[in-house]
Amino acid sequence: MLKIGEGKEQMARAEQVGGADKDARPSPIDVHVGSRIRLRRTLLGMSQERLGEALGLTFQQVQKYERGVNRVGASRLFDLSRVLDVPISFFFDDMPDSVASNYSAGSARRAAGFSESHDGFGDDTLNRRETLELVRAYYRITDPAVRKRVFDLIKSMGPAES
């Protein structure tokens, strides 16, 4: 029979063995995955509340995922990929090599051909407000022909691709 207080100690030990330390900072991988969730949600113009409803969660739970406070499990990641209409790999794209190498043999895996190398944006272009507003405005153009012309115009204004 457990005495008062022993249950808490056993739970604390079980959490430490499982790696869930409540006082520890979020894993950089969880933070990265959360930032990719937030990026895709905002690119779609979706609120945290609407995403939560689609997943059967509260907006507070979505916030915790986006900040990396709560770890996203495999089934939830699958649900997120379907609701946000991206492949699961999207959530791991552009992960800094320093994060990947600290938590796995990331560069060794890439060298062995198990994972493609992704060239991220050094200046964090995808997370800038200007980029998000541009993408939202672009997708608000309802006429596909006009949207294609805007796309071609923007491409023509940039440096030639080599």
GIZI-V554657 format. One record per backbone hydrogen bond with DSSP energy under -1.0 kcal/mol. CO is the residue of the C=O (numbers start at 1). NH is the residue of the N-H. If there is no record, write none. Layout:
CO_NH ; CO_NH
//
This chain:
3_6 ; 5_9 ; 6_10 ; 7_11 ; 8_12 ; 9_13 ; 10_14 ; 11_15 ; 12_16 ; 13_17 ; 14_18 ; 15_20 ; 19_21 ; 21_24 ; 27_31 ; 28_32 ; 29_33 ; 30_34 ; 31_35 ; 32_36 ; 33_37 ; 34_38 ; 35_39 ; 36_40 ; 37_41 ; 38_42 ; 39_43 ; 40_44 ; 41_46 ; 42_45 ; 47_51 ; 48_52 ; 49_53 ; 50_54 ; 51_55 ; 52_56 ; 52_57 ; 58_62 ; 59_63 ; 60_64 ; 61_65 ; 62_66 ; 63_67 ; 64_69 ; 64_70 ; 73_77 ; 74_78 ; 75_79 ; 76_80 ; 77_81 ; 78_82 ; 79_83 ; 80_84 ; 81_86 ; 87_90 ; 88_91 ; 89_92 ; 92_95 ; 96_100 ; 97_101 ; 98_102 ; 99_103 ; 100_104 ; 105_109 ; 106_110 ; 107_111 ; 108_112 ; 109_114 ; 110_113 ; 121_124 ; 124_127 ; 125_128 ; 128_132 ; 129_133 ; 130_134 ; 131_135 ; 132_136 ; 133_137 ; 134_138 ; 135_139 ; 136_140 ; 138_141 ; 143_147 ; 144_148 ; 145_149 ; 146_150 ; 147_151 ; 148_152 ; 149_153 ; 150_154 ; 151_155 ; 152_156 ; 153_157
//
